[in-house]
Amino acid sequence: MSLPWSPPALSPSASAPQALTPSARVAAAVRHAVASGLLGESSPVAGFIDTEGVRASVAALHEAFPGVPAVLHTFAAKASSLVPVLRLLARCGMGCEVASPGELRLALDAGFAPSNIVLDSPAKTRDEIRRALAVGVAINADNLDEVDRIASLRPSDAVSAIGLRVNPQVGGGSIGAMSTATATSKFGVALRDPGAREQVVKTFAAHPWLTRLHAHVGSQGCSLELIAAGIAETYRLAEEINDAVGRRQITGLDIGGGLPVNFADDEVRPSFAAYAGALRAAVPGLFDGRYELVTEFGRSLLAKNGFIGALVEYTKDAGGRRIALTHAGAQTATRTVFMPEAWPLRVGAFDAEGRPKDAPALVQDIAGPCCFAGDVVAHARELPELRAGDFVVLYDTGAYYFSTPWSYNSLPRPAVYGFDVTATAGQEEPVVRFAPVRDAQSLDSVSAESGLAHADALLGLHD
């Protein structure tokens, strides 16, 4: 089919934009961050988010569900609880999944419509439920007692969609802490426990306003087949409930998120398309429009679109091993420090000008600033030899790392910046633009959060 008008073909020119690999975008951002002082002596650690990468990831998620009549893709706020990031995601057409009063506040401040927010948590208070019902946020009850609590608090004119989380008990992945569909998981109603399935059906029959089922099998370390098996079990339960009550009471399925991330290289795998393909193979009816769908992805949207940059303060040798002491440790890479086998990170070596180092390789430990021996983000890693004044980059840390730091040793929260890189043919250097996301925490703020306003309070107990 011919179009009425087509743009003329353009030959390559000096002004044509050039695509850069993810690693090249990071390298350009590091170089310009050092040159502009965003990384250096006065700011020895910072987080960076590639906004173009975020947009591309969101687009890939939406493209993986073509033709689905009704689907709400929500972002798990815990993966990056930063208002500017959440607002960018909202503008990209995402909803938001929240799991605390703080995350709900951030989602509302970021501009998500209440109808596009889903509240999940295994321990919601009455006040949390009242607040969610008042603003019209969807709620997934974690257990049958919580359904009763919602019933006692739910006004007759409530508009919030209400669902129940179930645990299909299909098993765990390679990381136990990330597996939420094990036999003894703390989340949801355990469907294979004696009598549980029947009780769920009775609960839906007793509460016509319960219109969703929710399941989340796990995340990092869980295979697509395991995730799809859990969703298939949930789909079958929805069909069973609707048959039992004699009406289409369940109209929506919240299928969670959990797509694992490849931390080994730049490639995005598995892709959202592969995930959707696994679902189509296991649950063909999921995509026919019978149910509205809700997803809750977090890490898979942000991880590969962010990095941590940190100054190498010193290097030393101990026991025949070179150690680079940097400002990126357990306070920004908590999971990696405590579970290095489950959460290994790629490390990049950059010189004092922020350029990738070209030096002989040396086996080195990359250690952080925290005062305990295990604060090491990479053990015996072969990298170009690092020296004081160089920089390291921790790749794939756009989710869960710098956005939710640990305040061990009262280390201030690092600054976070968004960036965009534009490369044009004929230009020696790409153009990099930065935007502030979170300011570095001041020492005044550290003291205030540590109870400065009540400094004399305990002394008064002995007067």
N, C-alpha and C positions, 0 to 999 in steps of 0.2 A: 504494500500500500504506500502510495507516494504522499508526502506532506505538501501542503500548499506553499510552504516556504522552508528552505533549509539554509542555515548559515554557510557562508563560503568556507571551503577548506583553507586552513591556515598552515603555512609552512613554518617550521620552527624558527623562532626569533629570539633575540636577546632578552625580550621581556616575557617569554613564556615561563610559567611556573614549573618548577622541577620537583618531582616526588623524591622524598628522602626516606631512607629506612628509619625505623624507630631508634636504632642505636645512633644514627647520624643526627637525628633530631635531639637526642639527649646530649650528644657531644657539643652541638651548637649551643644548646641551652647552658651547659656547664661553662663553656668558654665565655659567653656573654655575662653569665652570673658572676663569674670571677672578675671580669673587667669592670662591671658596674658596682661591685662591692656587696652584692647580695650573698656571696660566699667569700669568706676571708677571715682575717684576724679578729675583726669585731663581730662577725657572724659566722662562727665556725661550723654550723650545721643548719640545714634548711631542707624543706620538702618542696617538690616541684610537681605540677600537674599539667600534662599536655592537653589543652582544651580541644584541639582538633582531634586527637586520639579518642577523647571521651565522646565527642559527637559521632565519630566513626563507629565506635562500639555500640552506641545506642541505635544507630541506623542498622547495624548488622543484626541486632536483636529483633527490631521491628520487621526486617526483611525475612527473618526466619519463620515468621508466622503469617505468610501471605494468604489472603482470602478468608482468614478466620473472622467470623462476623463480629465478635465482641471479645476483645482481650485488653486487659489493663496490665501493662508492664510497670511494676513498682521497683524502686531502688531501695535496698536495705540500708537504712540510714547509718547503722552501726559500722558499715564498711568505710564511710567517710562522713563523719558528723561535722561538716563544715558548711555553713550557710551559703557562701558563694558557690560551692560545688553543687549543693542541693538545688540552688536556684537555676544553675546552668542545666541540670538534669530536668527540672520542671519545664524549662523553655524548650527542651528537646522532646517533650511529650511524654515524660515519665511520670508515674505516680510515686508514692513513697511508703515503704513499710517501716514502722516504728515499733520500738519495744520498751519504751519508758516514757515518763512524763517529759523528760528533757528532750528526747528525740521528737516527741509530738510537737513540742514548742518550736524546735528547730525547723521541722517540716512546715509548720504554719508560717513561721517567719520567712521561710524561703519562698513562699508563694504557692505551695501545692493546695489545690482545692480540697476541702475536707472529704468530699466524696471519692477522691483519688488517694486517700491515705488509709492504710490498714494497720490496726494496732494488734500486735502479737506480743505475748509475754506469758511465761508460765506462772506469774505471781502478781496479777493485777489487783490493786487495791480498789475499794469501793469508790474512792475519790477519782481514781484514774478512769474507771468505767463511767461514772457520772459525767466527767469532762468529755470523754469521747462521744457519749450519747448526745450531749448538749450541742456539740459542734457538728455532728453528723458523720463522724469518722467510722469506718467499718471496723468491726471487732471480730477476732477469732478467739472464741473461748478455748482454753487449754484443756479443760476437764469438765466433767458433768456437774460438779459442785459450782464451778464458775458459771455454767449455764443457769443454774438456780439463782445465783447472785445477780446475774444480768436480768433475769426475769423479774426479780424483786425491785430493780432500779429502773427498768425500762419504761419510759412514759408511753402512753397509748399512741401518741403522734410521732414516735421516733422514726427517723429516716435512715438510721445507720443499718447497713447490711450486717447481719450477724451470722457467723459460721462457727463450726466446731472443728478443732484440730484433732486428727486421729493419727495414731502411730501404726503403720501397716506391718511393723515388725518383720521387715524383709531382710534385716541383717546390717552389718557395718562394713565400712570401707577399711582402707589401710591405716587411717588415723582415727583411733577410737574417739578422741575428744571432738571430732568433727562429724561423727556419725549419730544421727538422731532417730534412726528407725531400728535400733537394737531392741532386744527383748526387754531390757530394763531402762530404756531411755526415760528421762524425766519429762519429756514433751508428749502431750496429746493423750488420747485414750487408747490404751494398748488393745488392738483389735483381736489379737489371738488369745488373750487371756480368757478363761472360762466365763461365759455369759456377757462379755463386754460388747460384742457385736449386737446382740439382741437388745441390750440396754440402750445402745446408741439409737437403734431404730425406734424404740419406745420414746426416747427423749425428743426426737424429731416429730413424732406423732403428737406429742403433748404440747409442742411449741411451734405453731405454724409460721412464726416469724424467723425461725432458723432456716436459712435459705442457702447456706454455703457449707461445703466440706473443705478442710484445709489439711494438707500433708506436706512435710518437708523431710526428705530422706537423709540429707547430709550435704556436705560440700567437699572441701579438699580431701582427696583420697577415695572418693566414691565414684564408681564407674557409671557410665551412662546407662548401662543395662540395669544396675541396681536402682538408680533413680527412677528409671522408667517402670520397673517392677512395682515400686511403691506407689507411683501414680496410677498404674493399672488397677491395683488393689483398691485404691480410693475411688476410682471411677466405678468399679463394680459395686462398691458399697452405696454410692449415690443412686445407681440404678435400682438396687435392692430397696433402699429407703423409699424412693418414689413409687415403686410397685406396691410396697407395704401400706403406704398411706393413701394410695389411690389417686394421687395428683402429682403434678410437677412442682413439688415443694422446693427441692434443691434445684436452683437455677444457676449456681455458680460453683466452680471448682478453683480453689487457690492451690496451685501446684508447687508453690515454693520456688526456690532457686537452686543454688548449690553447684552450678557448673564449675568443675575444678579448673585451675589455672596451670599452665605450663610455665615453670620457673627456670627451665633449662636454657632457653634461648628466646629470640624475638618472636618466634612463630606463635600465633594464637591457635591453640589446640587444647581440647576439642572446641570447635566453633559452635555458635548458637544454631547454625544450620544442622550440624551433626546431632546436636541435642534434640532439635525438633524432629529430625529423622528417626531417632531412637524412640521418641514418643509415638510417632505415627506408626511405627512397626509394632509397638507393644499395645497401643490403645488407639486404634483407628478412629473410633467414635469421638475422641476428644476434640477433633478439629471440624466436626460437622455442624457446629453452631447450636447444638442441643444445650450446651452449657457455656455461660460466660466464663472466661478464663482470667486468672490473676497470676502473675509471676512475681518473684521476689529476689531478683539477682543483685549481688553486691560486688564481691571480689572480682568476678569475671568481667564486670564493666569497667572497673577502675584500676586494678592491680597493674596491668601492663602500661597504663597511661600515667604513671608517676614514678619518681625516683627520689632518693635522699642523697644529697651531696654533703660531704664532711671534710674538714681540714685534718690533715695528718699533723698532729702536734709534736710527736717525738717518734723515733724508732729506736729499738734496742735489740740486743741478742740475749737469749736465755736458753741454756741447755742445747745450744746448737740450732736454735730456731730464731728467725727474725720476727719481731713483733712490731707492727705499726699501731701506735696508740692514736685513735681518732676520736671525734666527738659524736660518732653514731654508734651507740651500743644498745643496751637493754632498754633504755628509756624511749627509743624510737623503733627498735626491732625486737620487741619483747619475745614474740613467739619463736623467732629464729634463735635467739640466745638460749632459751630454755628447752626448745625441741629442734635442734639443728638438723637432725635427720629428716624430720617431717617438713621443715620449712627452710630448706637451703636457699640462699640468695646468690645471684651472680654479683660479682664485685668488679668494678672498673677502676683502673688506675689512671690518674690524670696529673699532669705536672703543675707547677706553681702558677702557670698562666691559664690553667683550665683546659689544656689540650691533652688528648690521649697520649700516655707515655709510650715511648719507643725505647725500651731499655731491656737488657738481658733479664730473663725470667728468674725469679727466686721464690722458693717456698716460704710463705709468710703467714702469720696469724694476723687477722684484722680485728683489733680489740677496741672496746669502747671506753667511755670515761667513768663508768660506774664502779664503785668500790667493792667489788666482789670478784673472785678469781674467774668465775664462769662467764664474765661479760666479754664474750668473743663472738663476733658475727660470722667469721669464716675461719676455719681451722686448716692449717697446712695447705693454703691455697697458692698455686703457682701463678704469680703475677709479675709484671715488670717491677723491678726493685723500687720500693717506695722510700722517700726521704721526707724529713720534716719540711713542711711548707707545701707538700703535694696535696692532692685531694683524692678521695675515694668516692665512688658512686655505688649505691645499693640499688640495683635495678628492680623493677616490678613491685614497687612498694607504694603504689597509688592507693591501695586499700588497706585499712587496719594498722598501718605503720605510723607515719608521722601525724595522721589525723587524730589518733587517740593515744597520745604518748603516756608513758608511765612516769610519775613524778619522783622516782627513786633519787636519793641524794639531793632532793629539792632542786633538781636540774630544771631550768626554765623550758617551757614549751618552745620548740623552734618555730621560726617564721615559715610560712607556706606561701608559695607563689604559683599562679597559673602562668603558662607561657604558650606562645604560638611561634612557629618557625616558618618563614617563607623563603624559599630558595628560587632564584631566577637564573636562567642560563646566562653566562657571561659575567655574573657577579662572583667575586672571589669568596665572599662570606655571606651566608644566609642572614636574613633580617630576623632578629628575635625580639619579640615584645613580651614584657612581663606585666602582670597585674597582681596586686596584693590579695591574698586570700585570708591569711591570719597573721597578725603582727607577732613578732617574737615576744615572749612573756618577759615583763620587767621584773627586776628583783623586788620592787615595791609590791607587785602583784603576788609574787611568791610568798612574801612575808604576810600580806593580808590574808591569803588563803590558808596560812598556817596559824591563824588565830591572833594576829597582832592586836586587833580591837579588844581582845579579852586578856591581854598580857598579864594583868595583875589579878585575874579572877581567882586563880587557885590560892594565891597568897591570902586572900580574904577568908578562906575556909579555916584558917588557923588563928585568926585574930580573936 
